[in-house]
Amino acid sequence: MTINETQDEIIDEFALFDDWADKYEYIIDLGKKLKGLPEEQKTEDNIIKGCQSRVWLNARFENGKLLFDADSEAIIVKGLVNMLIRVLSGHTPDEITAADLYFIDKIGMTSHLAQTRSNGLASMVKQMKNYAIAYGLKA
């Protein structure tokens, strides 16, 4: 699936819910499904700066594709990062750096998250794109 196809799929999933209480429940469910990181990868180097809750993001480069794994102490944040991983993981650095992550606005995330969570979400996106830039230079 392309990045945009995955984004459209997430938008369709969120369209099934009428109110934000149900959407938050869905995000919590996504957080519960995030496999997380082993303790040895929960290092200072993997912490995303700018998030209210601690979020660890690990990236690895395999067969020309960037793969992400993450974890957080907050279940909502785990759900948010799970969506980002679903959209961006498994794509080339060029695809990731060029991606317009429109699904965040389309599902109403920017208007329904607290300012600190919105800042954290932006920090997660920025870090993932920074990894793509760095790995793209090495490729």
N, C-alpha and C positions, 0 to 999 in steps of 0.2 A: 504494500500500500504506500502511496505517496504521503508526504506530510499533510497536504491539503485534504486528501481523502480521509485520513485519520481525524483531522480537525472536523470535517463535515460529519463524520460518524459520531463524534462526541457532541456536537451541536444537536444532532438528531436525538441522541440519548437524553439530553437535558430538556428537549422540547416535550418529552413525555410527562414531565412534572409541571403541575399547575402553580405551585407556590414554592417559596424559598426554603421553607422548612423541609420539604421533600428533597429539594436539590442538595441541601446540606447533609441530609441523611445519605444521599447517594455519594457525596464526596467522602463522608465518613466510611462508607462501605469500601470505596476505592482505597482509602487509607489502610483499611484492615487487610486488603489484598496485596499491598506492597510488601515484597519479600524482605526488604530491609538490607542492612549491611552487617557483615561480621564485625565483632568488636575491634579487631585489629585495623579496620578501615575507618573507624570513627576517630579520626585524628584531627588535630588542629588544621592541618593542610587541607582537609576535605570539608571543613566547616564553611558554609556560605555566609559571608559577611552581609549584614543588613537585614537579617531575618530576626523577628522577635523571638521565635523558638529556635532551638538548635536544629540545624539541618545539615546533614553530611551528604556530599555528592561525590561519587567516584566515577571517573571516565576511563575507558580503555579503548584502544584502537585495534580492531581485528578485521583483516581482509578488506581494508579500505573503508570500513564503516566505524562510526563512533558509537559505543555502547555505554549507557549510563545505568548506574545503580544509586539508590539514595535511601536515606532513613531520616526520621525526625522523631522528636519526643512528643510532638503534638499531632493528634490523629487527623485533624482538618488539613494540616500542612502536608502530612503524608499523602492524603488524597490529592492535593494540588500537585505535588511533585510527581505522583503516579501518573497524572494526566500529561504532564510535560514529558516524562519518560516515554509514555505511550506514543506521543506525537514525534519526538525527536530521536529517540534511540534507534539504532540500526540504519541510520542514514549517513551519507558522506559529509565530511566537514563543509563542503561547498553548499550542499543542500540545507544544512542546518544554519549556516551564516546567512543565507539568502531567504530563509523562511520568514514569512509574515504570520505571526501567531495570532490570527484574527479570532480564533475560537474563544479566547479569554473574554473579549468584549461581547461576542455574539451570544454567549451563554449568560451574560450579565454579571460576570465575576467581578469586574472592576467596580461596579456600582454597589455590590453587596458585601464586599469585604471591608473590614476595618482598614483604616489607612496604613497601620503597621503591617497587616497581612498583605495588602496590595504592594507595599514596598518590598516585602519579603518575596513575593511572587516575581516582581520585577528583578530582584537580585538573583533568584534562581535561573530565570531566563538568561540574564546577562552572563552568569557563570557558565551555563551550558554553551552559549555562543562563544564565550572566550575559549573554552576547551576546543570548540570546533575550529576557531582561528588558529590556535596553537598547533593542533594536530594537522590542520591544512597546510601549515608552513613546513611541517616535517615530511608530509607525503610527497 
